[in-house]
Amino acid sequence: MDLFEKAARFRRADEFREAGLYPYFRAIDDSAEGTNVVIHGRRLVMAGSNNYLGLTHDARVKAAACEAIARFGSGCTGSRFLNGTLSIHVELEERLAAFFGKEACITSGTGYQTNVGALASLGGKSDVLFGDRDNHASLIDGARLAFARHLKYRHNDMADLERLLRETPLPDHGARLIVTDGVFSMLGDLCPLPEIVRLGRAYGARVLVDDAHGVGVLGEGGRGTCEHFGVLDQVDLIVGTFSKSFACLGGFVVGPRRVIDYIQHTSRSVIFSASMTPASVATVLKCLEIIQTEPERRQALWEKVRRMKRGFEELGFDLIEGGGPILSVVIGDEVATLEFNRLLLEQGVFVNPVLPPAAPPGMSLLRTSYMATHTDADLDRILEAFRAVNEQMRIVK
């Protein structure tokens, strides 16, 4: 068989295109305000972004990025391991480690790379990784690349996790690592982190939390899910991304100095990838400063999330609200979800349709997410669009 035969047989995207329901790779022509975007000349309210604090268009953040380009140029043209370490990389890692109360930090080009590199480095042949079935793809792929055995427990099911910990023998010199999202990216629910930490201690397992959607928005100081649950000092490794609250691109892992040093010298993502660009590093530094000095941004975000939660409930929608800045509206049927999404676009609202396997079977949904900078008019328009589309489709009877 020709290698490309599988591509010729792939028809799913074509079927959606032919039905006028294809929702992916939509090109944004203008996003100058962040909360509103222009696609094909039409202005839409953006309710599908992870720009939770609204910092991608903050004038101070953009100025910091421009200043870094003027000083360091547009890129580093090499890996951190060799010629790609700048003084601002070191400054950022020191400040992030201090922010989380950890000893050290290493950054990578993307959050995806960070997870893949850290897990592939830490998971040896004699080790066992225990991961939530709904973990982000980067955690799953990192576990696949590691030589360790990878066992999945049912989503947020602590009895199932404990069963696996209890029943899974360790080879000689083997070790355990529990791996979980802090805020799960599609459903928006939080992991039961205190119980995970307790089980880790009871069974001698380290704990790694990918808190991409929690850092910046959860916790009194914006330190994420670990701070929210009061276990910041009990989680061994925290991974995060800069593509959400930090308004650009990149990733980090913080933890004990010796562990970070080990990852720094063994992670293929660190050694064989170009380092973060100067503009990205400066953007994160400025965003970190704003996160630490402007708690009112988090307060504004949560006021908007609570308002939207009430609005969806009043409209009668089946809502998944798990404690993060993501509100997922369950439609159920795949085609109905794509049709609802198409009609929302006609109403001037951009959301993200999520189908299995990213959503549970029979629970296709519309993932909405919010920014501290959304206006009351933006939020009213989103709710009105959902109401108007439901009048056409009668999802809520």
C-alpha positions as CSV (number, residue, x, y, z in Angstrom):
1,M,0.0,0.0,0.0
2,D,1.2,3.5,-0.8
3,L,2.0,5.5,2.4
4,F,-0.3,8.3,1.3
5,E,-3.3,6.0,0.8
6,K,-4.5,6.8,4.4
7,A,-4.7,10.5,3.4
8,A,-6.8,9.7,0.4
9,R,-9.2,7.8,2.5
10,F,-9.5,10.5,5.1
11,R,-13.0,12.1,4.5
12,R,-14.2,13.5,7.8
13,A,-13.0,17.1,7.1
14,D,-14.4,17.0,3.6
15,E,-17.8,15.8,4.9
16,F,-17.9,18.8,7.3
17,R,-16.9,21.2,4.5
18,E,-19.5,19.8,2.1
19,A,-22.2,20.3,4.8
20,G,-21.1,23.9,5.4
21,L,-20.2,23.0,9.0
22,Y,-16.4,22.9,8.9
23,P,-15.2,24.9,12.0
24,Y,-11.4,24.7,12.0
25,F,-8.5,26.8,10.8
26,R,-10.6,30.0,10.6
27,A,-8.3,32.8,9.6
28,I,-8.6,36.0,11.8
29,D,-7.9,39.1,9.7
30,D,-7.8,41.6,12.6
31,S,-7.8,41.2,16.4
32,A,-6.7,44.7,17.4
33,E,-9.0,44.7,20.5
34,G,-8.6,41.1,21.6
35,T,-12.2,40.8,22.7
36,N,-13.5,41.3,19.2
37,V,-12.0,39.9,15.9
38,V,-12.6,40.3,12.2
39,I,-13.1,37.3,10.0
40,H,-14.0,37.7,6.3
41,G,-14.8,41.3,7.0
42,R,-17.3,40.5,9.8
43,R,-16.8,41.7,13.3
44,L,-17.3,38.9,16.0
45,V,-17.2,38.8,19.8
46,M,-14.3,36.5,20.7
47,A,-15.6,33.9,23.2
48,G,-13.1,31.2,22.3
49,S,-9.7,32.6,23.3
50,N,-7.4,31.6,26.2
51,N,-6.4,35.3,26.6
52,Y,-8.0,35.2,30.1
53,L,-6.4,38.4,31.5
54,G,-6.7,40.3,28.2
55,L,-3.0,41.1,28.1
56,T,-2.3,40.3,24.5
57,H,-3.2,43.8,23.5
58,D,-2.1,45.7,26.7
59,A,0.0,48.7,25.6
60,R,2.7,47.9,28.3
61,V,3.1,44.4,27.1
62,K,3.5,45.3,23.5
63,A,6.0,48.0,24.4
64,A,8.1,45.5,26.3
65,A,8.1,43.2,23.4
66,C,9.3,45.9,21.0
67,E,12.0,47.0,23.4
68,A,13.3,43.5,23.6
69,I,13.5,43.2,19.8
70,A,15.4,46.5,19.6
71,R,17.9,45.2,22.2
72,F,18.3,41.5,21.3
73,G,16.9,41.2,17.8
74,S,14.0,39.1,16.5
75,G,15.3,35.7,17.6
76,C,18.1,33.7,19.2
77,T,18.9,31.4,16.3
78,G,19.9,28.6,18.5
79,S,19.0,26.4,21.5
80,R,19.3,27.3,25.1
81,F,21.9,24.6,25.5
82,L,24.4,26.4,23.1
83,N,24.1,30.0,21.9
84,G,20.4,30.8,22.7
85,T,20.5,31.8,26.3
86,L,20.0,35.5,26.9
87,S,20.2,37.4,30.2
88,I,16.4,37.9,30.1
89,H,15.9,34.1,29.9
90,V,17.8,33.7,33.2
91,E,15.9,36.6,34.7
92,L,12.5,35.2,33.7
93,E,13.4,31.7,35.1
94,E,14.5,33.2,38.4
95,R,11.4,35.3,38.7
96,L,9.1,32.4,37.9
97,A,10.8,30.1,40.4
98,A,10.4,32.8,43.1
99,F,6.7,33.4,42.1
100,F,5.8,29.8,42.7
101,G,8.1,29.4,45.8
102,K,10.2,26.8,44.0
103,E,14.0,26.5,43.7
104,A,14.4,26.6,40.0
105,C,12.8,26.9,36.5
106,I,13.5,26.0,32.9
107,T,11.6,27.4,29.9
108,S,11.0,25.9,26.5
109,G,9.6,27.2,23.2
110,T,6.0,26.0,23.8
111,G,4.0,24.5,26.6
112,Y,3.6,21.4,24.5
113,Q,7.4,21.0,24.2
114,T,7.8,21.5,27.9
115,N,5.5,18.7,28.9
116,V,6.9,16.3,26.3
117,G,10.5,17.1,27.2
118,A,10.0,16.9,31.0
119,L,8.1,13.6,31.0
120,A,10.3,12.0,28.4
121,S,13.3,12.9,30.6
122,L,11.9,11.8,33.9
123,G,10.1,8.6,32.9
124,G,12.7,5.8,32.9
125,K,12.2,2.1,32.0
126,S,11.5,1.0,35.6
127,D,9.1,3.9,36.3
128,V,5.3,4.1,36.2
129,L,3.4,7.2,35.2
130,F,-0.2,7.6,36.3
131,G,-2.2,10.0,34.2
132,D,-5.8,11.3,34.1
133,R,-7.6,10.0,31.0
134,D,-8.6,13.6,30.1
135,N,-5.0,15.0,30.4
136,H,-3.9,17.3,27.7
137,A,-2.4,15.7,24.6
138,S,1.1,17.0,25.5
139,L,1.1,15.1,28.7
140,I,-0.1,11.9,26.9
141,D,2.5,12.3,24.2
142,G,5.2,13.0,26.8
143,A,4.3,9.8,28.6
144,R,4.3,7.9,25.3
145,L,7.8,9.2,24.5
146,A,9.1,8.2,28.0
147,F,10.3,4.7,28.5
148,A,8.1,4.4,31.5
149,R,4.9,2.4,31.8
150,H,1.9,4.7,31.4
151,L,-1.4,3.9,33.2
152,K,-4.5,6.0,32.8
153,Y,-7.1,6.4,35.6
154,R,-10.8,7.5,35.0
155,H,-11.2,11.2,34.8
156,N,-10.9,12.8,38.3
157,D,-11.7,9.4,39.8
158,M,-9.5,9.1,42.9
159,A,-10.7,5.6,43.8
160,D,-9.5,4.4,40.4
161,L,-6.2,6.2,40.8
162,E,-5.7,4.6,44.2
163,R,-6.6,1.2,42.8
164,L,-3.9,1.6,40.2
165,L,-1.3,2.8,42.7
166,R,-2.1,-0.1,45.0
167,E,-2.2,-2.8,42.4
168,T,0.6,-1.9,40.1
169,P,3.9,-3.4,41.2
170,L,7.1,-1.5,40.6
171,P,10.2,-3.0,39.0
172,D,13.4,-2.8,40.9
173,H,14.6,0.8,41.3
174,G,11.3,2.0,39.8
175,A,9.4,5.1,40.9
176,R,5.9,6.6,40.5
177,L,4.8,9.9,39.1
178,I,1.2,11.2,39.1
179,V,0.5,13.5,36.1
180,T,-2.6,15.7,35.9
181,D,-4.0,18.9,34.4
182,G,-4.9,21.5,37.0
183,V,-7.8,22.9,34.9
184,F,-8.8,20.5,32.1
185,S,-8.7,22.4,28.9
186,M,-12.0,21.2,27.2
187,L,-14.4,20.7,30.0
188,G,-13.0,23.4,32.2
189,D,-13.2,21.4,35.5
190,L,-10.5,21.3,38.1
191,C,-8.6,18.2,39.3
192,P,-9.1,17.1,42.9
193,L,-5.6,18.2,43.8
194,P,-5.6,17.8,47.6
195,E,-6.6,14.1,47.2
196,I,-4.0,13.6,44.4
197,V,-1.3,15.0,46.7
198,R,-2.6,12.8,49.6
199,L,-2.4,9.7,47.4
200,G,1.0,10.7,46.1
201,R,2.3,10.8,49.7
202,A,0.6,7.6,50.7
203,Y,2.1,5.6,47.8
204,G,5.4,7.3,47.4
205,A,4.6,9.0,44.1
206,R,5.7,12.4,43.0
207,V,3.1,14.8,41.5
208,L,3.3,16.9,38.4
209,V,0.6,19.4,37.6
210,D,0.1,21.0,34.1
211,D,-1.5,24.3,35.1
212,A,-1.7,25.9,31.7
213,H,-5.3,27.2,32.3
214,G,-4.9,27.9,36.0
215,V,-1.8,30.1,36.3
216,G,-2.6,33.8,36.3
217,V,-6.3,33.3,37.1
218,L,-6.7,31.0,40.1
219,G,-5.4,31.5,43.6
220,E,-5.1,34.6,45.6
221,G,-1.9,35.6,43.9
222,G,-2.6,34.0,40.5
223,R,-0.3,31.0,41.1
224,G,-3.0,28.7,39.8
225,T,-4.7,25.5,40.9
226,C,-2.0,24.6,43.5
227,E,-2.4,27.9,45.3
228,H,-6.2,27.7,44.9
229,F,-6.2,24.4,46.8
230,G,-3.5,25.4,49.3
231,V,-1.0,22.8,48.2
232,L,1.5,24.9,46.4
233,D,4.3,23.6,48.6
234,Q,3.3,20.0,48.3
235,V,3.2,19.7,44.5
236,D,6.6,18.6,43.2
237,L,6.6,20.0,39.7
238,I,4.4,22.7,38.1
239,V,4.3,23.0,34.3
240,G,2.7,26.0,32.6
241,T,2.4,27.7,29.2
242,F,2.8,31.3,28.2
243,S,0.0,31.1,25.6
244,K,-2.8,31.8,28.0
245,S,-2.6,34.4,30.7
246,F,1.0,35.3,29.7
247,A,-0.2,36.5,26.3
248,C,2.4,34.9,24.0
249,L,4.2,31.6,23.4
250,G,6.4,29.3,25.4
251,G,6.4,27.1,28.5
252,F,8.0,26.4,31.8
253,V,8.5,23.9,34.5
254,V,9.4,24.8,38.1
255,G,10.5,22.5,40.9
256,P,13.5,21.4,42.9
257,R,16.9,22.7,41.7
258,R,18.4,19.3,41.1
259,V,15.4,18.1,39.1
260,I,15.3,21.2,37.0
261,D,19.0,20.9,36.3
262,Y,18.4,17.3,35.2
263,I,15.6,18.2,32.9
264,Q,17.7,21.1,31.5
265,H,20.5,18.7,30.5
266,T,18.4,15.8,29.3
267,S,15.2,17.2,27.8
268,R,15.3,16.9,24.0
269,S,12.8,19.8,23.9
270,V,15.3,22.1,25.6
271,I,18.5,20.9,23.9
272,F,17.3,20.5,20.3
273,S,14.8,23.4,20.0
274,A,15.5,27.1,19.5
275,S,15.0,29.1,22.6
276,M,12.1,31.5,23.3
277,T,12.4,34.7,21.2
278,P,13.4,37.9,23.0
279,A,9.9,39.4,22.4
280,S,8.2,36.4,24.0
281,V,10.5,36.5,27.1
282,A,9.9,40.3,27.6
283,T,6.2,39.8,27.1
284,V,6.1,37.1,29.9
285,L,8.2,39.3,32.2
286,K,5.8,42.2,31.8
287,C,2.7,39.9,32.2
288,L,4.2,38.4,35.3
289,E,4.6,41.9,36.8
290,I,1.0,42.8,35.9
291,I,-0.3,39.5,37.4
292,Q,1.5,40.3,40.7
293,T,0.5,43.9,40.9
294,E,-3.0,44.0,39.5
295,P,-5.2,41.5,41.2
296,E,-8.2,43.4,40.1
297,R,-7.8,41.8,36.7
298,R,-8.5,38.4,38.2
299,Q,-11.5,39.9,40.1
300,A,-12.9,41.3,36.8
301,L,-12.5,38.0,35.1
302,W,-14.3,36.0,37.7
303,E,-17.2,38.6,37.9
304,K,-17.6,38.0,34.1
305,V,-17.4,34.2,34.4
306,R,-20.1,34.2,37.2
307,R,-22.3,36.5,35.2
308,M,-22.1,34.2,32.2
309,K,-22.8,31.2,34.3
310,R,-26.0,32.7,35.6
311,G,-27.0,33.8,32.1
312,F,-26.5,30.3,30.6
313,E,-28.4,28.7,33.4
314,E,-31.3,31.1,33.1
315,L,-31.5,30.2,29.4
316,G,-31.7,26.5,30.4
317,F,-28.5,25.2,28.8
318,D,-26.6,22.1,30.1
319,L,-23.5,23.8,31.4
320,I,-20.2,22.4,32.6
321,E,-18.7,24.8,35.1
322,G,-15.8,23.3,36.9
323,G,-14.2,26.3,38.6
324,G,-12.0,27.6,35.8
325,P,-12.5,30.5,33.3
326,I,-14.0,28.0,30.8
327,L,-17.8,27.5,30.5
328,S,-18.7,24.6,28.2
329,V,-22.3,24.3,26.9
330,V,-23.2,20.7,26.2
331,I,-25.2,20.2,22.9
332,G,-24.8,16.5,22.6
333,D,-25.0,15.5,19.0
334,E,-21.9,16.2,16.8
335,V,-23.7,17.6,13.8
336,A,-26.1,19.7,16.0
337,T,-23.0,21.1,17.8
338,L,-21.4,22.2,14.5
339,E,-24.7,23.6,13.2
340,F,-25.2,25.6,16.5
341,N,-21.6,26.9,16.1
342,R,-22.3,27.9,12.5
343,L,-25.4,29.9,13.5
344,L,-23.5,31.6,16.3
345,L,-21.0,32.8,13.8
346,E,-23.9,34.3,11.8
347,Q,-25.0,36.0,15.0
348,G,-21.5,37.5,15.4
349,V,-20.0,35.2,18.1
350,F,-16.9,33.0,17.9
351,V,-16.8,29.9,20.2
352,N,-15.0,26.6,19.9
353,P,-16.9,23.4,19.0
354,V,-15.5,20.4,20.8
355,L,-16.3,16.9,19.5
356,P,-15.2,13.4,20.7
357,P,-12.6,12.3,21.5
358,A,-11.8,15.7,23.0
359,A,-15.3,15.6,24.6
360,P,-16.9,12.5,26.1
361,P,-19.1,10.4,23.7
362,G,-22.5,12.0,23.3
363,M,-21.4,15.2,24.9
364,S,-20.2,17.4,22.0
365,L,-20.1,20.9,23.3
366,L,-19.4,24.5,22.7
367,R,-16.4,25.7,24.7
368,T,-16.7,29.3,25.7
369,S,-14.0,31.2,27.6
370,Y,-13.8,34.8,28.9
371,M,-11.4,37.7,29.4
372,A,-11.0,40.3,32.0
373,T,-11.4,42.8,29.3
374,H,-14.8,41.7,27.9
375,T,-17.4,44.5,28.2
376,D,-20.9,44.1,29.4
377,A,-22.1,44.6,25.8
378,D,-19.8,41.7,24.7
379,L,-21.3,39.4,27.3
380,D,-24.9,40.5,26.5
381,R,-24.2,39.8,22.8
382,I,-22.9,36.3,23.5
383,L,-26.0,35.4,25.6
384,E,-28.4,36.9,23.1
385,A,-26.7,34.9,20.3
386,F,-27.1,31.6,22.2
387,R,-30.8,32.5,22.9
388,A,-31.5,33.3,19.3
389,V,-29.8,30.2,17.9
390,N,-31.6,28.0,20.4
391,E,-34.9,29.5,19.2
392,Q,-34.0,28.1,15.8
393,M,-32.7,24.7,16.9
394,R,-34.6,24.0,20.1
395,I,-31.7,22.3,21.9
396,V,-33.2,23.6,25.1
397,K,-36.8,22.7,25.1
